[in-house]
Amino acid sequence: MGVGWVAGTTRARALRTRCLGREGIGELASSGTLDEALRHLAATAYRRDVTVGATTAEAQRAISSTLLWHLRVLAGWQPSAGARAVRALAAGFEISNVMHHLSGMAPDGHGPGPGAEPFHPRPTARAGDRLARLSRTRTAAELRTALASSSWGDPGGDSPAAIASGMRISAAVRLADAVPDAARWAAARVALQFGRETLVLGRRLPDVSLRRAARLLGPRAVASGAYADFRQALPPTASWLFDDVDEAADLWRAEGRWWHAVGQDGRELLRRSGFGPRPVVGAVALLSADAWRTRGALELAARGGGPKHWTVEVPDGPG
């Protein structure tokens, strides 16, 4: 095992201390006000970007920015294979940046308007270069063309829904190919996205996204028109997420289950002895799940707080 993996794995294991963990998240969730929760966060590893007086949305974004900073540090300690794995696992941030850019585009095509600031810092130089190219686009059609000529591939449309779903499915396929230990997370996430968009919202995904989704879910699943048929057709890598979720309207329950599995798997990967990619993947998973739960706990605190031994099961941002 090369010295790069030794350094990268050592850094990955050290990052466990950046997590609030179940107890810390429970204390945050039990805060009676948002300001109380922010003061609590100011004494944790999330203090880097969180400021007292921030709104809930600003504080949640700051938590995500802190996560991204940790991933950038982790990637910097990795050999090339480890850095590629971190980049694949952090693709949700690049998607969020692109969607911010798209939402800020002026109708007249003269570029992004206010509110389109991306996450900083970026996880890798390559992702930063790609984002810079995409951010120079002035219309949704230009953005689609730029995506089609990049590793993201053509999203199949230039509407916000088509671009978002296309990028997320593309990211999941690439993650499953590049990071075998994350393949079941990728497949289950695509299944959840497909179920929400097609079976709950009644949208039809562009054909190119359907073909990509079929690589992880199988053609029979993506051709299903009913939730029961869809669930039955899923491969084992994705079907575990829908245990006891009997109706499409209850798919929201699978979101918390997905994050719980990512956190549990990450903890197990990080716990394993030896040096190599698995502890690195585990660290990204554990940090990401902790940040997701922390954002949810902050939302609960802003609403007056909840029980100290609370478990978050609400959907949230990049991931």
PLY file of the C-alpha trace (Angstrom):
ply
format ascii 1.0
element vertex 319
property float x
property float y
property float z
element edge 318
property int vertex1
property int vertex2
end_header
0.00 0.00 0.00
1.49 3.35 -1.07
2.28 6.20 1.27
-0.56 8.21 -0.31
-3.16 5.78 0.97
-1.56 5.75 4.42
-1.80 9.54 4.66
-5.26 9.62 3.06
-6.69 6.94 5.33
-5.18 8.54 8.43
-6.81 11.85 7.51
-10.12 10.11 6.83
-10.16 8.50 10.27
-9.23 11.79 11.91
-12.27 13.48 10.37
-14.60 11.40 12.56
-14.08 14.06 15.21
-15.82 16.60 12.95
-19.16 14.82 13.37
-21.68 15.91 16.01
-22.91 12.34 16.34
-26.28 11.20 17.66
-25.90 12.84 21.07
-24.75 16.19 19.73
-27.46 16.27 17.09
-30.06 15.43 19.74
-28.89 18.33 21.90
-29.06 20.65 18.90
-32.58 19.50 18.02
-33.76 20.14 21.58
-32.70 23.80 21.45
-35.70 26.04 22.06
-34.81 28.68 19.46
-32.74 29.08 16.33
-30.33 31.46 18.08
-29.80 28.94 20.86
-29.04 26.27 18.27
-26.60 28.56 16.45
-24.77 29.31 19.70
-24.54 25.57 20.25
-23.12 25.05 16.75
-20.56 27.80 17.34
-18.78 25.43 19.73
-18.64 22.54 17.26
-16.78 21.63 14.09
-19.53 23.43 12.13
-18.49 26.82 13.56
-16.39 27.66 10.50
-19.28 29.19 8.51
-22.15 29.36 11.01
-22.86 32.79 12.53
-25.32 33.77 15.24
-28.14 35.79 13.74
-28.27 33.78 10.52
-31.58 32.58 9.15
-32.35 28.87 9.11
-31.62 28.64 5.39
-28.34 30.55 5.77
-27.23 28.34 8.65
-28.15 25.15 6.80
-26.17 26.32 3.79
-23.24 27.11 6.10
-23.37 23.55 7.44
-23.18 22.25 3.88
-20.26 24.59 3.17
-18.41 23.23 6.19
-19.00 19.70 4.93
-17.63 20.67 1.54
-14.56 22.19 3.17
-13.91 18.92 5.02
-14.26 16.97 1.77
-11.84 19.29 0.01
-9.29 18.80 2.79
-9.81 15.04 2.63
-9.40 14.98 -1.16
-6.15 16.90 -0.86
-4.62 14.12 1.22
-5.56 11.34 -1.20
-3.73 9.62 -4.03
-5.43 10.14 -7.40
-7.84 7.21 -6.95
-8.95 8.50 -3.56
-9.44 12.03 -4.87
-11.62 10.66 -7.69
-13.75 8.80 -5.16
-14.24 11.93 -3.05
-15.14 13.91 -6.18
-17.74 11.32 -7.20
-19.24 11.31 -3.71
-19.36 15.12 -3.61
-21.15 15.52 -6.96
-24.26 16.85 -5.23
-22.48 20.12 -4.53
-21.67 20.64 -8.19
-25.30 19.91 -9.05
-26.40 22.48 -6.47
-24.03 25.04 -7.95
-25.40 24.46 -11.45
-28.99 24.74 -10.24
-28.13 28.02 -8.45
-26.68 29.28 -11.71
-29.74 28.17 -13.66
-32.18 29.74 -11.21
-30.35 33.05 -11.44
-30.35 33.30 -15.22
-32.00 36.45 -16.47
-34.87 35.89 -18.93
-33.13 38.08 -21.49
-30.08 35.80 -21.56
-27.68 38.43 -20.15
-26.30 36.09 -17.54
-27.03 35.08 -13.97
-28.79 37.46 -11.68
-28.33 37.89 -7.92
-28.63 34.86 -5.68
-26.66 32.52 -7.93
-23.54 32.28 -5.73
-22.14 28.74 -5.73
-20.74 26.74 -2.84
-17.10 27.52 -1.99
-14.52 26.10 -1.79
-14.82 23.48 -4.51
-13.89 19.86 -3.74
-11.29 19.52 -6.51
-9.62 21.67 -9.15
-11.21 19.64 -11.94
-14.70 20.21 -10.55
-13.88 23.90 -10.24
-12.78 24.15 -13.87
-15.90 22.37 -15.05
-18.14 24.62 -12.96
-16.41 27.69 -14.39
-17.23 26.53 -17.92
-20.85 25.84 -17.02
-21.19 29.15 -15.19
-20.31 31.07 -18.35
-23.52 29.89 -20.02
-26.27 32.51 -20.32
-29.36 30.49 -21.19
-30.77 27.11 -20.23
-30.20 25.89 -23.78
-26.52 26.88 -23.58
-26.24 25.14 -20.23
-27.72 21.95 -21.67
-25.22 22.08 -24.54
-22.33 22.58 -22.11
-23.47 19.67 -19.97
-23.81 17.45 -23.04
-20.16 18.08 -23.95
-18.96 17.33 -20.42
-18.78 14.16 -18.34
-22.32 14.90 -17.13
-23.80 14.12 -20.52
-26.94 15.50 -22.12
-29.73 15.84 -19.51
-32.31 15.42 -22.28
-33.95 18.81 -21.85
-33.28 22.37 -20.72
-36.02 22.77 -18.13
-34.86 22.98 -14.49
-36.51 19.62 -13.77
-34.81 17.89 -16.70
-31.39 19.34 -15.87
-31.67 18.49 -12.16
-32.88 14.92 -12.72
-30.42 14.36 -15.55
-27.45 15.47 -13.48
-28.49 13.48 -10.42
-28.97 10.26 -12.37
-25.72 10.80 -14.26
-23.89 11.37 -10.97
-25.34 8.19 -9.48
-24.32 6.07 -12.47
-20.79 7.45 -12.36
-20.63 6.90 -8.60
-21.68 3.26 -8.92
-19.02 2.72 -11.59
-16.22 4.56 -9.80
-16.87 3.64 -6.15
-18.09 0.03 -5.75
-18.65 0.48 -2.01
-21.19 3.20 -2.81
-23.05 1.27 -5.54
-26.06 0.39 -3.40
-26.38 4.00 -2.21
-26.35 5.14 -5.82
-28.94 2.63 -6.99
-31.29 3.29 -4.08
-31.01 7.04 -4.55
-31.94 6.79 -8.21
-34.87 4.54 -7.31
-36.10 7.10 -4.79
-35.74 9.93 -7.30
-37.48 7.94 -10.04
-40.33 7.00 -7.71
-40.88 10.59 -6.61
-40.74 12.16 -10.04
-42.68 9.61 -12.07
-45.01 7.92 -9.59
-45.76 10.78 -7.19
-45.37 13.94 -9.32
-46.41 12.30 -12.59
-43.44 13.60 -14.58
-41.87 11.70 -17.43
-38.10 11.72 -17.34
-36.28 12.43 -20.63
-35.40 9.25 -22.52
-31.67 9.70 -21.90
-32.27 9.81 -18.14
-34.49 6.74 -18.35
-31.73 4.84 -20.12
-29.20 5.87 -17.49
-31.56 4.97 -14.66
-32.11 1.55 -16.24
-28.39 0.83 -15.85
-28.89 0.81 -12.07
-32.52 -0.22 -11.73
-33.12 -2.45 -14.75
-35.38 -1.75 -17.73
-38.45 -3.38 -16.16
-38.36 -1.05 -13.16
-38.09 2.15 -15.21
-40.90 0.97 -17.49
-43.27 0.42 -14.55
-46.36 2.57 -14.44
-47.49 1.56 -10.97
-45.65 1.71 -7.66
-46.24 -1.96 -6.80
-44.77 -3.07 -10.13
-41.84 -0.68 -9.76
-41.02 -1.90 -6.27
-41.22 -5.56 -7.31
-38.94 -5.02 -10.32
-36.13 -3.31 -8.41
-32.80 -5.13 -7.99
-31.59 -5.94 -4.44
-29.20 -2.97 -4.56
-32.23 -0.66 -4.51
-35.21 -2.66 -3.21
-33.95 -2.59 0.43
-34.86 1.10 0.62
-38.57 0.41 0.10
-39.13 -2.26 2.75
-42.45 -1.44 4.46
-43.03 1.55 2.14
-46.24 0.19 0.63
-47.54 3.32 -1.11
-45.84 5.85 -3.37
-47.23 8.63 -1.17
-45.07 7.31 1.68
-41.78 7.58 -0.21
-40.75 10.45 2.08
-40.04 7.78 4.70
-37.34 6.27 2.51
-35.28 9.49 2.58
-34.39 9.12 6.26
-33.78 5.41 5.78
-31.34 6.13 2.95
-29.33 8.57 5.05
-29.36 6.18 8.02
-27.93 3.43 5.80
-25.27 5.75 4.38
-24.20 6.73 7.89
-24.17 3.15 9.16
-22.27 1.84 6.15
-19.83 4.73 6.41
-19.14 3.99 10.04
-18.46 0.35 9.21
-16.16 1.19 6.29
-14.24 3.64 8.47
-13.92 1.09 11.24
-12.18 -1.48 9.07
-8.45 -1.98 9.51
-5.88 -1.30 6.82
-5.27 1.50 4.36
-7.06 2.12 1.07
-10.20 3.61 -0.43
-12.80 2.09 1.91
-12.06 4.24 4.98
-12.02 7.29 2.71
-15.44 6.43 1.30
-16.62 5.74 4.83
-15.45 9.14 6.06
-17.32 10.97 3.27
-20.47 8.97 4.00
-20.30 9.56 7.76
-19.58 13.29 7.41
-22.38 13.71 4.83
-24.98 11.87 6.93
-23.99 13.88 10.00
-24.36 17.17 8.12
-27.77 16.11 6.77
-29.00 15.27 10.27
-27.53 18.50 11.63
-29.42 20.55 9.04
-32.61 18.74 9.99
-31.97 19.29 13.71
-31.46 22.99 13.05
-34.83 23.13 11.27
-36.49 21.49 14.26
-34.81 23.89 16.69
-36.07 26.83 14.62
-39.60 25.50 15.11
-39.25 25.37 18.89
-37.18 22.25 19.43
-37.89 18.56 19.80
-36.99 15.63 22.04
-33.31 15.11 22.84
-33.37 11.57 21.45
-34.89 12.64 18.15
-34.27 10.92 14.80
-34.44 13.09 11.70
-36.47 11.86 8.74
-36.98 14.94 6.60
-35.67 15.49 3.06
-32.87 17.98 2.54
-30.29 19.51 0.23
-27.18 18.38 -1.62
-26.22 14.78 -1.52
0 1
1 2
2 3
3 4
4 5
5 6
6 7
7 8
8 9
9 10
10 11
11 12
12 13
13 14
14 15
15 16
16 17
17 18
18 19
19 20
20 21
21 22
22 23
23 24
24 25
25 26
26 27
27 28
28 29
29 30
30 31
31 32
32 33
33 34
34 35
35 36
36 37
37 38
38 39
39 40
40 41
41 42
42 43
43 44
44 45
45 46
46 47
47 48
48 49
49 50
50 51
51 52
52 53
53 54
54 55
55 56
56 57
57 58
58 59
59 60
60 61
61 62
62 63
63 64
64 65
65 66
66 67
67 68
68 69
69 70
70 71
71 72
72 73
73 74
74 75
75 76
76 77
77 78
78 79
79 80
80 81
81 82
82 83
83 84
84 85
85 86
86 87
87 88
88 89
89 90
90 91
91 92
92 93
93 94
94 95
95 96
96 97
97 98
98 99
99 100
100 101
101 102
102 103
103 104
104 105
105 106
106 107
107 108
108 109
109 110
110 111
111 112
112 113
113 114
114 115
115 116
116 117
117 118
118 119
119 120
120 121
121 122
122 123
123 124
124 125
125 126
126 127
127 128
128 129
129 130
130 131
131 132
132 133
133 134
134 135
135 136
136 137
137 138
138 139
139 140
140 141
141 142
142 143
143 144
144 145
145 146
146 147
147 148
148 149
149 150
150 151
151 152
152 153
153 154
154 155
155 156
156 157
157 158
158 159
159 160
160 161
161 162
162 163
163 164
164 165
165 166
166 167
167 168
168 169
169 170
170 171
171 172
172 173
173 174
174 175
175 176
176 177
177 178
178 179
179 180
180 181
181 182
182 183
183 184
184 185
185 186
186 187
187 188
188 189
189 190
190 191
191 192
192 193
193 194
194 195
195 196
196 197
197 198
198 199
199 200
200 201
201 202
202 203
203 204
204 205
205 206
206 207
207 208
208 209
209 210
210 211
211 212
212 213
213 214
214 215
215 216
216 217
217 218
218 219
219 220
220 221
221 222
222 223
223 224
224 225
225 226
226 227
227 228
228 229
229 230
230 231
231 232
232 233
233 234
234 235
235 236
236 237
237 238
238 239
239 240
240 241
241 242
242 243
243 244
244 245
245 246
246 247
247 248
248 249
249 250
250 251
251 252
252 253
253 254
254 255
255 256
256 257
257 258
258 259
259 260
260 261
261 262
262 263
263 264
264 265
265 266
266 267
267 268
268 269
269 270
270 271
271 272
272 273
273 274
274 275
275 276
276 277
277 278
278 279
279 280
280 281
281 282
282 283
283 284
284 285
285 286
286 287
287 288
288 289
289 290
290 291
291 292
292 293
293 294
294 295
295 296
296 297
297 298
298 299
299 300
300 301
301 302
302 303
303 304
304 305
305 306
306 307
307 308
308 309
309 310
310 311
311 312
312 313
313 314
314 315
315 316
316 317
317 318
